[in-house]
Structure formats: C-alpha cells, structure tokens
C-alpha cells in the first residue's frame, strides 16, 4: 500500500514536512486540537517523522483497512 505523504489541514492540502512543522510549533496543550485528515478517506491522521526503517509519512489514528493509503503493519 502507498504511504500517505499529504493530508488535509483546515481545508488545505499540506505535505508531511509542513504538518510536522505545524505540530512542532503548536503549544503542547493545543496539539490535540490540530486536525490532520486523510486526503482519501477524510479520517484523522497524524504525521510521523522519518525513522531508520521509513520515510516521513502520515498514519491513521485509528485503523482503517478500507483506505487505499493505510500503512502496512510493521512487525519488528
């Protein structure tokens, strides 16, 4: 499945780097109020920074197997 590299944020399409910057700039008490939504299904997503095994991307906050850009399960 494809990784989500963009989301909808208050009606605008933004990339994951912008979303990470927005989240980092927000006060901790306001971070939960940020509404990042999947561009395909509209469900809430969160930005994830790049790691050793993946590039920066969005993940659904609750599993949504019907969405075409849901992350595959990673088994460590």
Backbone as numpy.savetxt, mean C-alpha at the origin, in Angstrom:
# Nx Ny Nz CAx CAy CAz Cx Cy Cz
1.27 -12.96 -9.05 0.44 -11.78 -9.05 1.31 -10.54 -9.05
0.82 -9.49 -9.62 1.58 -8.24 -9.72 1.60 -7.51 -8.38
2.70 -6.83 -8.11 2.81 -6.01 -6.91 2.14 -4.67 -7.17
1.48 -4.15 -6.15 0.83 -2.85 -6.27 1.86 -1.75 -6.05
2.07 -0.92 -7.05 3.05 0.16 -6.97 2.41 1.53 -6.88
1.08 1.60 -7.01 0.34 2.84 -6.90 -0.89 2.62 -6.04
-1.40 3.73 -5.49 -2.64 3.67 -4.73 -3.42 4.94 -4.98
-4.63 4.96 -4.48 -5.45 6.16 -4.53 -5.38 6.78 -3.13
-5.09 8.08 -3.08 -4.96 8.80 -1.82 -5.78 10.08 -1.92
-6.92 10.10 -1.25 -7.85 11.23 -1.30 -8.13 11.65 -2.74
-8.41 10.63 -3.59 -8.81 10.87 -4.97 -7.68 11.01 -5.98
-6.44 10.97 -5.52 -5.29 11.11 -6.42 -4.50 9.80 -6.46
-3.97 9.48 -7.62 -3.12 8.30 -7.76 -1.69 8.72 -7.39
-1.10 8.01 -6.42 0.28 8.29 -6.01 1.07 7.00 -6.02
2.39 7.12 -6.14 3.24 5.92 -6.11 3.64 5.59 -4.67
4.25 4.45 -4.52 4.57 3.95 -3.18 5.60 4.85 -2.48
6.53 5.43 -3.22 7.53 6.31 -2.59 6.86 7.56 -2.01
5.90 8.11 -2.72 5.16 9.28 -2.23 4.35 8.89 -0.99
3.71 7.73 -1.02 2.93 7.26 0.13 3.81 7.07 1.36
4.99 6.51 1.16 5.92 6.34 2.28 6.33 7.70 2.85
6.55 8.69 1.97 6.92 10.03 2.42 5.77 10.69 3.18
4.55 10.53 2.68 3.38 11.09 3.36 3.23 10.48 4.74
3.35 9.18 4.83 3.22 8.49 6.12 4.32 8.93 7.08
5.54 9.06 6.59 6.66 9.47 7.45 6.49 10.90 7.95
5.88 11.77 7.13 5.71 13.17 7.51 4.54 13.38 8.46
3.61 12.44 8.52 2.44 12.58 9.38 2.82 12.37 10.84
2.15 13.10 11.71 2.34 12.87 13.14 1.85 11.47 13.47
2.51 10.79 14.40 2.10 9.41 14.73 0.61 9.26 15.05
0.02 10.23 15.73 -1.39 10.10 16.09 -2.32 10.26 14.88
-1.81 10.76 13.76 -2.63 10.94 12.56 -2.37 9.88 11.49
-1.41 9.03 11.68 -1.08 8.03 10.65 -2.23 7.07 10.38
-3.01 6.75 11.39 -4.16 5.85 11.19 -5.26 6.50 10.36
-5.26 7.82 10.28 -6.27 8.53 9.50 -5.93 8.61 8.02
-4.73 8.26 7.64 -4.34 8.28 6.23 -5.10 7.17 5.49
-5.70 7.50 4.38 -6.51 6.55 3.62 -5.86 6.23 2.28
-5.08 5.16 2.26 -4.52 4.66 1.02 -5.44 3.56 0.53
-5.88 3.63 -0.72 -6.82 2.64 -1.26 -6.25 1.97 -2.50
-6.53 0.71 -2.66 -6.10 -0.06 -3.83 -6.72 0.54 -5.10
-5.91 0.68 -6.14 -6.41 1.24 -7.39 -7.33 0.27 -8.13
-7.26 -1.01 -7.83 -8.09 -2.01 -8.51 -9.40 -2.28 -7.78
-9.35 -2.49 -6.46 -10.55 -2.89 -5.73 -11.07 -1.84 -4.76
-10.28 -0.81 -4.46 -10.73 0.25 -3.56 -10.59 -0.05 -2.08
-10.10 -1.23 -1.74 -9.94 -1.61 -0.33 -8.69 -0.93 0.25
-8.64 -0.78 1.58 -7.48 -0.13 2.21 -6.18 -0.91 2.01
-5.13 -0.17 1.70 -3.79 -0.74 1.56 -2.81 0.10 2.37
-1.65 -0.46 2.62 -0.60 0.27 3.31 0.69 0.17 2.54
1.49 1.22 2.54 2.77 1.18 1.83 3.80 0.40 2.64
4.62 -0.38 1.96 5.70 -1.13 2.61 7.00 -0.73 1.94
7.98 -0.41 2.75 9.30 -0.03 2.24 10.00 -1.25 1.66
10.97 -1.00 0.82 11.76 -2.09 0.24 12.50 -2.84 1.33
12.66 -4.12 1.13 13.40 -4.96 2.06 14.39 -5.82 1.30
14.98 -6.76 1.97 15.97 -7.63 1.32 15.35 -8.49 0.23
14.08 -8.90 0.41 13.46 -9.83 -0.52 12.38 -9.21 -1.41
12.16 -7.89 -1.29 11.12 -7.27 -2.10 11.38 -5.79 -2.30
10.80 -5.25 -3.35 10.87 -3.80 -3.58 9.70 -3.14 -2.85
9.72 -1.82 -2.76 8.64 -1.09 -2.11 7.33 -1.37 -2.85
6.23 -1.54 -2.11 4.94 -1.87 -2.70 3.83 -1.62 -1.68
2.60 -1.78 -2.12 1.45 -1.69 -1.23 0.94 -3.08 -0.92
0.40 -3.25 0.28 -0.25 -4.50 0.67 -1.64 -4.17 1.20
-2.58 -5.06 0.95 -3.92 -4.90 1.48 -3.87 -5.06 3.00
-4.63 -4.23 3.71 -4.65 -4.32 5.17 -5.40 -5.56 5.64
-6.36 -6.00 4.84 -7.04 -7.28 5.08 -6.94 -8.08 3.79
-6.74 -9.36 3.92 -6.59 -10.22 2.75 -7.75 -10.03 1.78
-7.44 -9.93 0.50 -8.45 -9.79 -0.54 -8.03 -10.65 -1.73
-8.31 -11.94 -1.68 -7.86 -12.84 -2.75 -8.51 -12.56 -4.10
-9.58 -11.77 -4.14 -10.24 -11.46 -5.40 -9.57 -10.32 -6.16
-8.67 -9.59 -5.50 -8.01 -8.47 -6.16 -6.83 -8.99 -6.99
-6.70 -8.50 -8.22 -5.61 -8.99 -9.08 -4.22 -8.54 -8.66
-4.11 -7.60 -7.72 -2.78 -7.17 -7.29 -2.53 -7.46 -5.81
-3.15 -8.52 -5.31 -2.89 -8.96 -3.94 -1.52 -9.62 -3.89
-0.78 -9.33 -2.83 0.55 -9.92 -2.68 0.48 -11.42 -2.51
1.40 -12.14 -3.12 1.50 -13.58 -2.85 2.02 -13.77 -1.43
1.65 -14.88 -0.82 2.12 -15.17 0.53 3.62 -15.43 0.50
4.33 -14.86 1.45 5.76 -15.10 1.57 6.01 -16.03 2.75
6.57 -17.18 2.50 6.93 -18.11 3.56 8.41 -18.00 3.83
8.76 -17.79 5.07 10.17 -17.64 5.43 10.70 -18.92 6.01
